[in-house]
Amino acid sequence: MDRISNEFSFLQTAVGLRQKRMELLSSNIANADTPNYKARDFSFKEALSQAMGESAQKKLPDTRLSLTSPRHIPAVAANPLSFAPNYRVPTQNSLDGNTVEMDVERTAFADNTMQYQAALTFLSSKLNSMQAALQPN
């Protein structure tokens, strides 16, 4: 089972990061008319590298719940998708302090959507080939 888990961990992480980036970009688009809103984004390549453990940056430790009663359920939360989005520097300043540039946001959103769909298609293909291998003749 570890081999199967390792096989899908990269794709699972990539799809999760694409989803987080889509949320950030859609938030930027939704706040295009909000005064003083600062557009945020992150580098997918750097976030994926960090999530897969290829980065030299130190990750935050996993979160553990403090148990104050014997009836509490112990839990640990490990988040490989921890990253810090950066504020985007606008090419042209606006009078209301908003840094959202709709052309940039739409292009980034469309590119991210295409990459998200490609990752899902690749993941689906892997699952289908694994299912075909497990089917009896």
C-alpha positions as CSV (number, residue, x, y, z in Angstrom):
1,M,0.0,0.0,0.0
2,D,2.9,2.4,0.6
3,R,3.9,2.1,-3.1
4,I,0.4,3.0,-4.1
5,S,0.4,5.9,-1.7
6,N,3.8,7.2,-2.9
7,E,2.5,6.9,-6.5
8,F,-0.4,9.2,-5.9
9,S,1.1,11.6,-3.3
10,F,2.6,13.9,-6.0
11,L,-0.6,14.1,-8.0
12,Q,-2.7,14.6,-4.8
13,T,-0.5,17.4,-3.7
14,A,-0.4,19.1,-7.1
15,V,-4.2,19.0,-7.3
16,G,-4.6,20.4,-3.8
17,L,-2.2,23.2,-4.6
18,R,-4.0,24.0,-7.8
19,Q,-7.2,24.2,-5.9
20,K,-5.7,26.6,-3.3
21,R,-4.3,28.8,-6.1
22,M,-7.7,28.8,-7.8
23,E,-9.3,30.0,-4.5
24,L,-6.8,32.8,-4.2
25,L,-7.2,33.9,-7.8
26,S,-11.0,33.9,-7.6
27,S,-10.8,35.9,-4.4
28,N,-8.7,38.4,-6.2
29,I,-11.2,38.6,-9.1
30,A,-14.1,38.9,-6.7
31,N,-12.5,41.8,-4.9
32,A,-11.5,43.7,-8.0
33,D,-13.6,46.7,-7.0
34,T,-12.8,46.7,-3.2
35,P,-10.7,49.7,-2.2
36,N,-7.3,48.9,-0.7
37,Y,-7.6,45.2,-1.5
38,K,-4.2,43.6,-2.2
39,A,-4.1,40.8,-4.8
40,R,-2.3,37.7,-3.6
41,D,-0.8,34.7,-5.4
42,F,1.9,32.1,-4.8
43,S,4.5,30.3,-7.0
44,F,3.1,26.9,-7.7
45,K,6.5,25.5,-8.4
46,E,7.9,26.7,-5.0
47,A,4.8,25.5,-3.1
48,L,4.9,22.1,-4.7
49,S,8.6,21.8,-4.0
50,Q,8.1,22.7,-0.4
51,A,5.1,20.3,0.0
52,M,7.1,17.4,-1.5
53,G,10.0,18.0,0.9
54,E,12.4,19.2,-1.8
55,S,12.8,22.7,-0.3
56,A,15.5,23.7,2.2
57,Q,12.9,25.9,4.0
58,K,11.9,24.7,7.4
59,K,8.2,23.7,7.6
60,L,6.0,24.4,10.6
61,P,5.5,21.5,12.9
62,D,2.3,19.4,12.8
63,T,-0.5,20.6,15.1
64,R,-1.4,18.4,18.0
65,L,-4.5,18.9,20.2
66,S,-4.1,19.2,23.9
67,L,-6.2,16.7,25.8
68,T,-7.9,18.1,28.9
69,S,-10.2,15.2,29.5
70,P,-9.8,11.5,29.1
71,R,-12.9,11.5,26.9
72,H,-11.3,13.8,24.3
73,I,-10.2,12.2,21.0
74,P,-6.5,12.6,20.3
75,A,-5.7,14.1,16.9
76,V,-2.8,15.3,14.9
77,A,-3.1,17.6,11.9
78,A,-0.3,17.5,9.3
79,N,-0.7,20.0,6.4
80,P,1.7,19.5,3.5
81,L,0.0,22.3,1.7
82,S,1.2,25.0,4.0
83,F,2.5,28.0,2.1
84,A,2.5,31.7,2.5
85,P,0.8,33.6,-0.4
86,N,2.6,36.8,-1.5
87,Y,1.1,40.1,-2.4
88,R,1.2,40.8,-6.1
89,V,3.0,44.0,-7.2
90,P,0.9,45.8,-9.7
91,T,2.3,47.1,-13.0
92,Q,0.0,50.2,-12.8
93,N,-1.2,51.7,-9.5
94,S,-4.8,52.5,-9.0
95,L,-6.2,55.5,-7.1
96,D,-8.2,53.4,-4.6
97,G,-5.2,51.3,-3.5
98,N,-6.5,48.1,-5.1
99,T,-3.8,46.0,-6.7
100,V,-6.0,43.6,-8.7
101,E,-5.3,43.7,-12.4
102,M,-8.1,41.9,-14.1
103,D,-6.1,40.9,-17.2
104,V,-3.4,39.3,-15.1
105,E,-5.9,37.6,-12.8
106,R,-8.0,36.2,-15.7
107,T,-4.9,34.9,-17.5
108,A,-3.5,33.3,-14.3
109,F,-7.0,31.8,-13.5
110,A,-7.3,30.3,-17.0
111,D,-3.8,28.9,-16.9
112,N,-4.4,27.4,-13.4
113,T,-7.7,25.9,-14.5
114,M,-6.1,24.2,-17.5
115,Q,-3.3,22.8,-15.3
116,Y,-5.8,21.7,-12.7
117,Q,-7.8,19.8,-15.4
118,A,-4.7,18.2,-16.8
119,A,-3.7,17.0,-13.3
120,L,-7.1,15.5,-12.8
121,T,-7.1,13.8,-16.2
122,F,-3.7,12.3,-15.4
123,L,-4.8,11.1,-12.0
124,S,-7.9,9.6,-13.5
125,S,-5.8,7.8,-16.2
126,K,-3.6,6.4,-13.5
127,L,-6.6,5.1,-11.5
128,N,-8.2,3.6,-14.6
129,S,-5.0,1.8,-15.5
130,M,-4.6,0.5,-12.0
131,Q,-8.2,-0.7,-12.0
132,A,-7.7,-2.4,-15.3
133,A,-4.7,-4.2,-13.9
134,L,-6.7,-5.5,-11.0
135,Q,-9.6,-6.8,-13.1
136,P,-9.7,-10.6,-13.6
137,N,-9.5,-11.7,-17.3
